[in-house]
Amino acid sequence: MEVKILRYSMTNALGTNHLIDENSQVGILTNPAYAAAIGAGTDWVMLNGRNDPTAHTEFAVSQSTTDVDITEMMEVSDNMLEAMIEASSNLGALNKRIEMQNDFVKDLQDTQDRGVGRMVDSNLDIASSRLRAVEAQRSLTISALSIANSQPLTMLSLLQ
């Protein structure tokens, strides 16, 4: 039997591999690369990481927000949503793969248990047959001794 390691990668084209990065760089919601990918003039992020809460410009709408800002925020959020859908799809596929491997291992263990059970049953059958043969041999020996003891003269004449 061979055991293989299941390797997976949750990175995408922008290098992100999780939703939020505490250092505000590589999480899907904290990565300014989504804004740069659409050519936005602002480094928009959904959230800043807690280790650097002012690193980038978080989505916010105020009196001074322009139409361009809103358009950029919407495009960035669409790209982030696509990345989250891709990440969740990858996690779902990985989960299914792990479930399939888990089912395979369970089936393999069940098959091994049945095989061992059959071997034990076979060994018990052989041992039972040997026991019956020994019991038959003992019974015949006792019968022969009983006959010999009951008629010693007959046995003596047979031996002369």
C-alpha positions, 0 to 999 in steps of 0.5 A, spaced: 500 500 500 502 506 498 500 513 502 500 519 498 500 526 501 494 531 499 497 537 496 493 543 495 494 550 493 489 556 494 492 561 491 490 565 485 492 570 479 493 575 485 497 571 490 491 571 495 490 565 499 485 567 504 480 572 505 483 577 510 490 578 511 492 581 518 498 585 515 493 588 509 497 585 503 495 578 501 488 576 503 482 577 498 478 582 502 485 586 504 489 585 497 490 592 494 492 588 487 485 587 485 484 595 485 491 595 481 488 590 476 483 594 474 487 600 473 484 604 479 487 610 481 486 608 489 488 602 492 481 600 494 480 594 499 474 591 503 478 591 509 485 593 512 488 588 516 488 589 524 496 590 524 496 595 519 489 599 519 491 605 515 495 601 509 490 602 504 483 605 502 477 601 505 471 602 501 466 607 504 461 612 501 461 619 503 459 626 500 466 627 497 465 620 493 465 621 486 462 616 480 469 614 478 470 612 486 463 608 486 465 605 479 472 603 481 469 600 488 464 596 484 469 593 480 474 591 485 468 588 489 466 584 483 473 581 482 474 580 490 467 576 489 470 572 483 476 570 487 472 568 493 467 564 489 473 561 486 476 559 493 470 556 495 469 552 489 477 550 490 475 548 498 469 544 495 473 540 490 478 539 496 473 537 501 470 532 496 476 529 494 478 528 502 471 525 502 472 520 497 479 518 499 476 517 506 471 513 503 476 509 500 480 508 506 474 505 510 472 500 504 479 498 504 479 497 512 472 493 511 475 489 505 481 487 510 477 486 516 473 481 512 479 477 509 482 477 516 475 474 518 475 469 513 482 467 514 481 466 522 474 462 520 479 457 515 484 456 521 478 454 525 475 449 520 482 446 520 483 446 527 476 443 528 477 438 523 484 436 526 480 436 533 475 431 530 481 426 527 484 426 534 478 425 538 476 419 533 483 416 534 482 416 541 476 413 541 478 407 537 484 407 541 480 406 547 475 401 544 481 397 542 484 397 549 477 395 552 477 389 547 484 387 549 482 388 556 476 384 556 478 378 552 486 377 554 486 370 552 484 371 545 489 376 544 494 372 547 492 366 542 493 372 536 499 374 538 502 367 538 
